[in-house]
Amino acid sequence: MRQRGAVSPPQVHPDLPGQVVMVLQGGGALGAYQVGVYQALHEAGVEPQWVIGTSIGAINGSIIAGNPPEKRFAKLSEFWNRIEHQQEGSLGSPWRAVEAMFAKIRTVAQGVSGFFAPNPDAAWGPHMPVGIEGAAFYSTAPLKLTLADLIDFSYVNSGHMRLTVGAVKVCTGEMRYFDNREGAIGVEHVMASGALPPGFPAVRIDGEAYWDGGIYSNTPIEVVLEDHLRRDSLIFAVDVWHPHGPEPETIWQVLGRHKDIQYASRAKSHIARQKQIHGLRHVIHELAQLVPACDKDTAAVRDLIAYGCTTRMHVVRLLAPRLDGEDHTKDIDFTPTGIRARRQAGYADARKMLEATPWSRDADPLAGVLVHDVRPDG
């Protein structure tokens, strides 16, 4: 296992404008879209040097980071093959909606094989003091076994790729990002990032109880935009929740709209703020060129000049499309049809971006963050 703080230097693709970073939102079954995105990158020979994720994004990201390049896509596919419902398809096309409804009912009643199962402690009722690690409707013990089977954590911690997963401390409400550049990441860190209450139980790390990072910040893009040391980066921000949407007219639609807004997690405002900050850094760098050489040698001026930089962040925002008939239960749609449709959409969107290469176009020299949308939302 590598030493704390050791990390391999990023191997930058010669045709790309910096280190490749994947930022993966949480979203349960919606995470299948991220698999399609990774497939397109993998086939194009574009492997990330850094993966950041919460919840299902942390799971997908850990599988990517926990395997050598030649095994990553196969392991991702195996995970999604394990957790999809296998019973779909017996009634034929006209009954697909009915089958999908019954599949979701099975998910609620029985859990998902290899992922989560009903927690017997929940039968005692919501007021029974069973402890925070038992206070949930489901047990994620099956997921622990699945991750241990698909992720080589010694590889995760060997410095081949940077991995960051987010979880929130239950007792303080503080977000914490576990990073293999700072210390070893194990299965418990990935489990904590996906411990969405009250469905899934908290996970204890070093004595502290953690829940799913998505309840605090489901779009952890600020991790790379605020990273030190700053590097030129090509960031594939793979989002699965829609911040924009039509005005709901029914209670059922309200539930869906509420969920989209909650888990979209202000990604647009995060990026807008970072555009301002990085733009100012570029301005400081330009102003520093006007300072006489004799003044640059003073400590005070050197400290001020250090705030400037010329690094550029290209944010490729990939947003999963809405599927016909989806509603607020879309994140538990583990049907083969739903998973396949989302994977295909992610693959097509990423291929479109890779073919367009918008990051290769001329840009304002003072722009520190540039956003490229494959599907502008709203």
DRENBA-679653 format. One record per residue (C-alpha): residue number from 0; chain; y, z, x. Coordinates in steps of 0.05 Angstrom, whole numbers, plus 5000, padded with zeros to 4 digits. Layout:
<sites>
k:NUM, c:A, c2:Y, c3:Z, c1:X
...
</sites>
This chain:
<sites>
k:0, c:A, c2:5000, c3:5000, c1:5000
k:1, c:A, c2:5068, c3:4982, c1:5026
k:2, c:A, c2:5119, c3:5034, c1:5046
k:3, c:A, c2:5174, c3:5056, c1:4998
k:4, c:A, c2:5233, c3:5009, c1:5002
k:5, c:A, c2:5195, c3:4952, c1:5036
k:6, c:A, c2:5199, c3:4886, c1:5002
k:7, c:A, c2:5183, c3:4815, c1:5023
k:8, c:A, c2:5244, c3:4769, c1:5028
k:9, c:A, c2:5250, c3:4722, c1:4969
k:10, c:A, c2:5219, c3:4654, c1:4982
k:11, c:A, c2:5270, c3:4608, c1:4950
k:12, c:A, c2:5248, c3:4541, c1:4924
k:13, c:A, c2:5286, c3:4488, c1:4963
k:14, c:A, c2:5310, c3:4453, c1:4900
k:15, c:A, c2:5335, c3:4516, c1:4865
k:16, c:A, c2:5400, c3:4554, c1:4873
k:17, c:A, c2:5372, c3:4621, c1:4893
k:18, c:A, c2:5316, c3:4671, c1:4879
k:19, c:A, c2:5279, c3:4659, c1:4814
k:20, c:A, c2:5280, c3:4718, c1:4766
k:21, c:A, c2:5246, c3:4725, c1:4699
k:22, c:A, c2:5276, c3:4775, c1:4649
k:23, c:A, c2:5229, c3:4788, c1:4591
k:24, c:A, c2:5247, c3:4821, c1:4525
k:25, c:A, c2:5200, c3:4865, c1:4485
k:26, c:A, c2:5174, c3:4840, c1:4419
k:27, c:A, c2:5100, c3:4850, c1:4409
k:28, c:A, c2:5065, c3:4786, c1:4387
k:29, c:A, c2:5130, c3:4747, c1:4400
k:30, c:A, c2:5115, c3:4756, c1:4474
k:31, c:A, c2:5069, c3:4696, c1:4469
k:32, c:A, c2:5132, c3:4653, c1:4477
k:33, c:A, c2:5140, c3:4682, c1:4547
k:34, c:A, c2:5070, c3:4658, c1:4566
k:35, c:A, c2:5090, c3:4587, c1:4550
k:36, c:A, c2:5153, c3:4594, c1:4592
k:37, c:A, c2:5113, c3:4620, c1:4651
k:38, c:A, c2:5062, c3:4564, c1:4643
k:39, c:A, c2:5116, c3:4511, c1:4650
k:40, c:A, c2:5146, c3:4545, c1:4711
k:41, c:A, c2:5078, c3:4553, c1:4742
k:42, c:A, c2:5059, c3:4480, c1:4732
k:43, c:A, c2:5126, c3:4459, c1:4763
k:44, c:A, c2:5112, c3:4502, c1:4825
k:45, c:A, c2:5168, c3:4550, c1:4807
k:46, c:A, c2:5142, c3:4621, c1:4817
k:47, c:A, c2:5188, c3:4681, c1:4805
k:48, c:A, c2:5206, c3:4726, c1:4862
k:49, c:A, c2:5225, c3:4782, c1:4813
k:50, c:A, c2:5202, c3:4798, c1:4742
k:51, c:A, c2:5238, c3:4848, c1:4698
k:52, c:A, c2:5212, c3:4869, c1:4630
k:53, c:A, c2:5208, c3:4919, c1:4574
k:54, c:A, c2:5151, c3:4930, c1:4526
k:55, c:A, c2:5109, c3:4866, c1:4518
k:56, c:A, c2:5155, c3:4836, c1:4570
k:57, c:A, c2:5134, c3:4891, c1:4619
k:58, c:A, c2:5061, c3:4876, c1:4603
k:59, c:A, c2:5069, c3:4801, c1:4614
k:60, c:A, c2:5111, c3:4813, c1:4676
k:61, c:A, c2:5061, c3:4862, c1:4706
k:62, c:A, c2:5004, c3:4813, c1:4696
k:63, c:A, c2:5046, c3:4760, c1:4733
k:64, c:A, c2:5065, c3:4807, c1:4789
k:65, c:A, c2:4995, c3:4837, c1:4793
k:66, c:A, c2:4958, c3:4773, c1:4811
k:67, c:A, c2:4964, c3:4718, c1:4865
k:68, c:A, c2:4997, c3:4654, c1:4840
k:69, c:A, c2:4932, c3:4616, c1:4830
k:70, c:A, c2:4906, c3:4670, c1:4782
k:71, c:A, c2:4969, c3:4689, c1:4743
k:72, c:A, c2:4967, c3:4640, c1:4685
k:73, c:A, c2:4892, c3:4650, c1:4675
k:74, c:A, c2:4901, c3:4726, c1:4671
k:75, c:A, c2:4960, c3:4719, c1:4623
k:76, c:A, c2:4919, c3:4673, c1:4579
k:77, c:A, c2:4860, c3:4721, c1:4581
k:78, c:A, c2:4904, c3:4779, c1:4557
k:79, c:A, c2:4930, c3:4739, c1:4498
k:80, c:A, c2:4860, c3:4713, c1:4482
k:81, c:A, c2:4835, c3:4784, c1:4480
k:82, c:A, c2:4888, c3:4810, c1:4432
k:83, c:A, c2:4892, c3:4753, c1:4382
k:84, c:A, c2:4855, c3:4758, c1:4316
k:85, c:A, c2:4792, c3:4716, c1:4318
k:86, c:A, c2:4777, c3:4713, c1:4243
k:87, c:A, c2:4831, c3:4664, c1:4224
k:88, c:A, c2:4814, c3:4594, c1:4200
k:89, c:A, c2:4759, c3:4603, c1:4150
k:90, c:A, c2:4800, c3:4586, c1:4088
k:91, c:A, c2:4834, c3:4522, c1:4112
k:92, c:A, c2:4906, c3:4499, c1:4116
k:93, c:A, c2:4930, c3:4512, c1:4044
k:94, c:A, c2:4912, c3:4586, c1:4052
k:95, c:A, c2:4943, c3:4597, c1:4120
k:96, c:A, c2:4998, c3:4643, c1:4093
k:97, c:A, c2:4946, c3:4685, c1:4057
k:98, c:A, c2:4904, c3:4690, c1:4120
k:99, c:A, c2:4964, c3:4710, c1:4161
k:100, c:A, c2:4981, c3:4764, c1:4111
k:101, c:A, c2:4911, c3:4793, c1:4113
k:102, c:A, c2:4912, c3:4789, c1:4189
k:103, c:A, c2:4974, c3:4833, c1:4191
k:104, c:A, c2:4942, c3:4882, c1:4142
k:105, c:A, c2:4883, c3:4886, c1:4189
k:106, c:A, c2:4930, c3:4899, c1:4247
k:107, c:A, c2:4962, c3:4957, c1:4210
k:108, c:A, c2:4895, c3:4985, c1:4186
k:109, c:A, c2:4851, c3:4973, c1:4246
k:110, c:A, c2:4896, c3:4959, c1:4305
k:111, c:A, c2:4887, c3:4902, c1:4355
k:112, c:A, c2:4825, c3:4897, c1:4398
k:113, c:A, c2:4841, c3:4910, c1:4471
k:114, c:A, c2:4910, c3:4936, c1:4453
k:115, c:A, c2:4914, c3:4994, c1:4405
k:116, c:A, c2:4871, c3:5030, c1:4354
k:117, c:A, c2:4884, c3:5081, c1:4298
k:118, c:A, c2:4897, c3:5151, c1:4325
k:119, c:A, c2:4852, c3:5202, c1:4291
k:120, c:A, c2:4905, c3:5257, c1:4302
k:121, c:A, c2:4952, c3:5220, c1:4254
k:122, c:A, c2:4905, c3:5237, c1:4197
k:123, c:A, c2:4929, c3:5309, c1:4201
k:124, c:A, c2:4997, c3:5286, c1:4174
k:125, c:A, c2:5066, c3:5277, c1:4205
k:126, c:A, c2:5082, c3:5351, c1:4210
k:127, c:A, c2:5021, c3:5372, c1:4250
k:128, c:A, c2:5042, c3:5394, c1:4321
k:129, c:A, c2:4994, c3:5351, c1:4362
k:130, c:A, c2:5039, c3:5344, c1:4423
k:131, c:A, c2:5081, c3:5284, c1:4442
k:132, c:A, c2:5023, c3:5247, c1:4474
k:133, c:A, c2:4985, c3:5250, c1:4408
k:134, c:A, c2:5044, c3:5243, c1:4360
k:135, c:A, c2:5034, c3:5170, c1:4341
k:136, c:A, c2:4998, c3:5128, c1:4290
k:137, c:A, c2:4957, c3:5092, c1:4343
k:138, c:A, c2:4924, c3:5104, c1:4409
k:139, c:A, c2:4938, c3:5055, c1:4467
k:140, c:A, c2:4876, c3:5075, c1:4506
k:141, c:A, c2:4847, c3:5005, c1:4496
k:142, c:A, c2:4910, c3:4975, c1:4528
k:143, c:A, c2:4901, c3:5019, c1:4589
k:144, c:A, c2:4831, c3:4992, c1:4600
k:145, c:A, c2:4855, c3:4920, c1:4589
k:146, c:A, c2:4912, c3:4927, c1:4639
k:147, c:A, c2:4867, c3:4959, c1:4691
k:148, c:A, c2:4821, c3:4899, c1:4683
k:149, c:A, c2:4875, c3:4845, c1:4688
k:150, c:A, c2:4925, c3:4875, c1:4738
k:151, c:A, c2:4913, c3:4890, c1:4811
k:152, c:A, c2:4963, c3:4946, c1:4823
k:153, c:A, c2:4950, c3:4945, c1:4898
k:154, c:A, c2:4976, c3:4873, c1:4895
k:155, c:A, c2:5036, c3:4895, c1:4853
k:156, c:A, c2:5055, c3:4945, c1:4906
k:157, c:A, c2:5041, c3:4901, c1:4967
k:158, c:A, c2:5110, c3:4868, c1:4968
k:159, c:A, c2:5090, c3:4798, c1:4944
k:160, c:A, c2:5137, c3:4801, c1:4884
k:161, c:A, c2:5189, c3:4849, c1:4858
k:162, c:A, c2:5172, c3:4882, c1:4791
k:163, c:A, c2:5217, c3:4924, c1:4748
k:164, c:A, c2:5197, c3:4956, c1:4681
k:165, c:A, c2:5242, c3:4996, c1:4636
k:166, c:A, c2:5227, c3:5060, c1:4597
k:167, c:A, c2:5270, c3:5114, c1:4565
k:168, c:A, c2:5264, c3:5189, c1:4576
k:169, c:A, c2:5248, c3:5222, c1:4510
k:170, c:A, c2:5286, c3:5287, c1:4523
k:171, c:A, c2:5350, c3:5258, c1:4553
k:172, c:A, c2:5354, c3:5188, c1:4522
k:173, c:A, c2:5367, c3:5159, c1:4592
k:174, c:A, c2:5340, c3:5091, c1:4611
k:175, c:A, c2:5300, c3:5088, c1:4674
k:176, c:A, c2:5277, c3:5026, c1:4711
k:177, c:A, c2:5215, c3:5034, c1:4752
k:178, c:A, c2:5218, c3:4985, c1:4811
k:179, c:A, c2:5164, c3:4971, c1:4862
k:180, c:A, c2:5219, c3:4963, c1:4914
k:181, c:A, c2:5233, c3:5037, c1:4906
k:182, c:A, c2:5163, c3:5065, c1:4895
k:183, c:A, c2:5093, c3:5047, c1:4872
k:184, c:A, c2:5083, c3:5022, c1:4801
k:185, c:A, c2:5018, c3:5040, c1:4765
k:186, c:A, c2:4988, c3:5028, c1:4697
k:187, c:A, c2:5025, c3:5089, c1:4669
k:188, c:A, c2:5093, c3:5057, c1:4682
k:189, c:A, c2:5074, c3:4994, c1:4645
k:190, c:A, c2:5044, c3:5036, c1:4588
k:191, c:A, c2:5109, c3:5077, c1:4584
k:192, c:A, c2:5151, c3:5014, c1:4578
k:193, c:A, c2:5109, c3:4993, c1:4518
k:194, c:A, c2:5104, c3:5061, c1:4484
k:195, c:A, c2:5143, c3:5043, c1:4421
k:196, c:A, c2:5147, c3:5103, c1:4373
k:197, c:A, c2:5123, c3:5123, c1:4323
k:198, c:A, c2:5068, c3:5071, c1:4330
k:199, c:A, c2:5050, c3:5086, c1:4402
k:200, c:A, c2:5049, c3:5153, c1:4438
k:201, c:A, c2:5095, c3:5173, c1:4495
k:202, c:A, c2:5069, c3:5167, c1:4566
k:203, c:A, c2:5082, c3:5222, c1:4616
k:204, c:A, c2:5104, c3:5205, c1:4687
k:205, c:A, c2:5117, c3:5260, c1:4738
k:206, c:A, c2:5119, c3:5310, c1:4681
k:207, c:A, c2:5171, c3:5271, c1:4639
k:208, c:A, c2:5154, c3:5238, c1:4573
k:209, c:A, c2:5175, c3:5166, c1:4565
k:210, c:A, c2:5180, c3:5117, c1:4507
k:211, c:A, c2:5188, c3:5042, c1:4503
k:212, c:A, c2:5251, c3:5019, c1:4540
k:213, c:A, c2:5266, c3:4971, c1:4482
k:214, c:A, c2:5292, c3:5027, c1:4439
k:215, c:A, c2:5349, c3:5035, c1:4489
k:216, c:A, c2:5358, c3:4965, c1:4519
k:217, c:A, c2:5309, c3:4911, c1:4500
k:218, c:A, c2:5343, c3:4858, c1:4543
k:219, c:A, c2:5344, c3:4887, c1:4614
k:220, c:A, c2:5385, c3:4830, c1:4644
k:221, c:A, c2:5436, c3:4879, c1:4672
k:222, c:A, c2:5384, c3:4900, c1:4724
k:223, c:A, c2:5390, c3:4834, c1:4762
k:224, c:A, c2:5464, c3:4822, c1:4748
k:225, c:A, c2:5481, c3:4891, c1:4776
k:226, c:A, c2:5431, c3:4890, c1:4833
k:227, c:A, c2:5449, c3:4908, c1:4905
k:228, c:A, c2:5446, c3:4871, c1:4951
k:229, c:A, c2:5471, c3:4813, c1:4909
k:230, c:A, c2:5435, c3:4747, c1:4917
k:231, c:A, c2:5444, c3:4677, c1:4888
k:232, c:A, c2:5396, c3:4676, c1:4830
k:233, c:A, c2:5365, c3:4630, c1:4778
k:234, c:A, c2:5350, c3:4677, c1:4720
k:235, c:A, c2:5303, c3:4656, c1:4664
k:236, c:A, c2:5323, c3:4704, c1:4609
k:237, c:A, c2:5267, c3:4697, c1:4558
k:238, c:A, c2:5290, c3:4725, c1:4491
k:239, c:A, c2:5248, c3:4730, c1:4428
k:240, c:A, c2:5297, c3:4764, c1:4379
k:241, c:A, c2:5356, c3:4727, c1:4346
k:242, c:A, c2:5424, c3:4760, c1:4348
k:243, c:A, c2:5450, c3:4708, c1:4298
k:244, c:A, c2:5420, c3:4694, c1:4231
k:245, c:A, c2:5435, c3:4678, c1:4158
k:246, c:A, c2:5460, c3:4731, c1:4111
k:247, c:A, c2:5399, c3:4765, c1:4079
k:248, c:A, c2:5393, c3:4765, c1:4003
k:249, c:A, c2:5332, c3:4809, c1:3992
k:250, c:A, c2:5308, c3:4876, c1:4018
k:251, c:A, c2:5251, c3:4839, c1:4053
k:252, c:A, c2:5301, c3:4794, c1:4089
k:253, c:A, c2:5345, c3:4855, c1:4105
k:254, c:A, c2:5286, c3:4886, c1:4142
k:255, c:A, c2:5278, c3:4823, c1:4184
k:256, c:A, c2:5352, c3:4815, c1:4200
k:257, c:A, c2:5358, c3:4889, c1:4218
k:258, c:A, c2:5301, c3:4883, c1:4267
k:259, c:A, c2:5330, c3:4820, c1:4300
k:260, c:A, c2:5397, c3:4854, c1:4311
k:261, c:A, c2:5366, c3:4918, c1:4336
k:262, c:A, c2:5321, c3:4887, c1:4389
k:263, c:A, c2:5367, c3:4830, c1:4410
k:264, c:A, c2:5403, c3:4887, c1:4446
k:265, c:A, c2:5472, c3:4858, c1:4458
k:266, c:A, c2:5447, c3:4807, c1:4509
k:267, c:A, c2:5507, c3:4762, c1:4497
k:268, c:A, c2:5558, c3:4818, c1:4509
k:269, c:A, c2:5520, c3:4841, c1:4572
k:270, c:A, c2:5526, c3:4771, c1:4600
k:271, c:A, c2:5599, c3:4764, c1:4579
k:272, c:A, c2:5617, c3:4828, c1:4616
k:273, c:A, c2:5580, c3:4806, c1:4678
k:274, c:A, c2:5616, c3:4739, c1:4676
k:275, c:A, c2:5681, c3:4777, c1:4681
k:276, c:A, c2:5657, c3:4823, c1:4737
k:277, c:A, c2:5627, c3:4767, c1:4779
k:278, c:A, c2:5688, c3:4724, c1:4767
k:279, c:A, c2:5732, c3:4779, c1:4795
k:280, c:A, c2:5686, c3:4785, c1:4856
k:281, c:A, c2:5698, c3:4711, c1:4870
k:282, c:A, c2:5773, c3:4720, c1:4861
k:283, c:A, c2:5772, c3:4778, c1:4911
k:284, c:A, c2:5734, c3:4735, c1:4961
k:285, c:A, c2:5786, c3:4679, c1:4954
k:286, c:A, c2:5844, c3:4728, c1:4962
k:287, c:A, c2:5811, c3:4757, c1:5024
k:288, c:A, c2:5818, c3:4689, c1:5057
k:289, c:A, c2:5893, c3:4697, c1:5052
k:290, c:A, c2:5895, c3:4764, c1:5087
k:291, c:A, c2:5919, c3:4759, c1:5160
k:292, c:A, c2:5864, c3:4770, c1:5211
k:293, c:A, c2:5900, c3:4830, c1:5240
k:294, c:A, c2:5900, c3:4866, c1:5173
k:295, c:A, c2:5826, c3:4852, c1:5160
k:296, c:A, c2:5808, c3:4899, c1:5216
k:297, c:A, c2:5833, c3:4961, c1:5180
k:298, c:A, c2:5781, c3:5004, c1:5144
k:299, c:A, c2:5819, c3:5004, c1:5079
k:300, c:A, c2:5823, c3:4928, c1:5075
k:301, c:A, c2:5750, c3:4920, c1:5096
k:302, c:A, c2:5729, c3:4966, c1:5039
k:303, c:A, c2:5769, c3:4925, c1:4989
k:304, c:A, c2:5744, c3:4859, c1:5014
k:305, c:A, c2:5672, c3:4884, c1:5007
k:306, c:A, c2:5681, c3:4881, c1:4931
k:307, c:A, c2:5685, c3:4806, c1:4936
k:308, c:A, c2:5627, c3:4758, c1:4942
k:309, c:A, c2:5607, c3:4685, c1:4931
k:310, c:A, c2:5539, c3:4697, c1:4899
k:311, c:A, c2:5525, c3:4657, c1:4836
k:312, c:A, c2:5479, c3:4674, c1:4779
k:313, c:A, c2:5452, c3:4618, c1:4736
k:314, c:A, c2:5426, c3:4649, c1:4671
k:315, c:A, c2:5377, c3:4602, c1:4635
k:316, c:A, c2:5373, c3:4632, c1:4566
k:317, c:A, c2:5309, c3:4613, c1:4530
k:318, c:A, c2:5306, c3:4636, c1:4457
k:319, c:A, c2:5242, c3:4634, c1:4417
k:320, c:A, c2:5250, c3:4591, c1:4355
k:321, c:A, c2:5240, c3:4618, c1:4285
k:322, c:A, c2:5174, c3:4596, c1:4255
k:323, c:A, c2:5168, c3:4574, c1:4183
k:324, c:A, c2:5152, c3:4633, c1:4138
k:325, c:A, c2:5162, c3:4688, c1:4190
k:326, c:A, c2:5191, c3:4754, c1:4168
k:327, c:A, c2:5202, c3:4824, c1:4196
k:328, c:A, c2:5127, c3:4831, c1:4210
k:329, c:A, c2:5129, c3:4773, c1:4260
k:330, c:A, c2:5120, c3:4820, c1:4319
k:331, c:A, c2:5050, c3:4838, c1:4294
k:332, c:A, c2:5030, c3:4766, c1:4281
k:333, c:A, c2:4971, c3:4763, c1:4328
k:334, c:A, c2:4939, c3:4704, c1:4291
k:335, c:A, c2:4916, c3:4646, c1:4334
k:336, c:A, c2:4964, c3:4601, c1:4296
k:337, c:A, c2:5024, c3:4645, c1:4310
k:338, c:A, c2:5007, c3:4657, c1:4382
k:339, c:A, c2:4993, c3:4584, c1:4395
k:340, c:A, c2:5058, c3:4561, c1:4362
k:341, c:A, c2:5100, c3:4609, c1:4403
k:342, c:A, c2:5065, c3:4592, c1:4468
k:343, c:A, c2:5076, c3:4518, c1:4455
k:344, c:A, c2:5150, c3:4530, c1:4439
k:345, c:A, c2:5160, c3:4569, c1:4504
k:346, c:A, c2:5126, c3:4515, c1:4544
k:347, c:A, c2:5168, c3:4459, c1:4512
k:348, c:A, c2:5234, c3:4497, c1:4521
k:349, c:A, c2:5221, c3:4514, c1:4594
k:350, c:A, c2:5200, c3:4442, c1:4608
k:351, c:A, c2:5264, c3:4417, c1:4577
k:352, c:A, c2:5306, c3:4462, c1:4622
k:353, c:A, c2:5266, c3:4444, c1:4684
k:354, c:A, c2:5277, c3:4370, c1:4669
k:355, c:A, c2:5351, c3:4379, c1:4655
k:356, c:A, c2:5365, c3:4423, c1:4716
k:357, c:A, c2:5433, c3:4445, c1:4690
k:358, c:A, c2:5441, c3:4491, c1:4750
k:359, c:A, c2:5449, c3:4430, c1:4795
k:360, c:A, c2:5515, c3:4408, c1:4762
k:361, c:A, c2:5583, c3:4420, c1:4792
k:362, c:A, c2:5614, c3:4486, c1:4771
k:363, c:A, c2:5680, c3:4523, c1:4776
k:364, c:A, c2:5681, c3:4555, c1:4845
k:365, c:A, c2:5707, c3:4619, c1:4815
k:366, c:A, c2:5649, c3:4624, c1:4764
k:367, c:A, c2:5600, c3:4677, c1:4786
k:368, c:A, c2:5555, c3:4674, c1:4724
k:369, c:A, c2:5538, c3:4609, c1:4689
k:370, c:A, c2:5497, c3:4608, c1:4624
k:371, c:A, c2:5451, c3:4550, c1:4604
k:372, c:A, c2:5423, c3:4553, c1:4534
k:373, c:A, c2:5363, c3:4511, c1:4512
k:374, c:A, c2:5375, c3:4532, c1:4440
k:375, c:A, c2:5445, c3:4560, c1:4429
k:376, c:A, c2:5437, c3:4614, c1:4376
k:377, c:A, c2:5482, c3:4615, c1:4315
</sites>
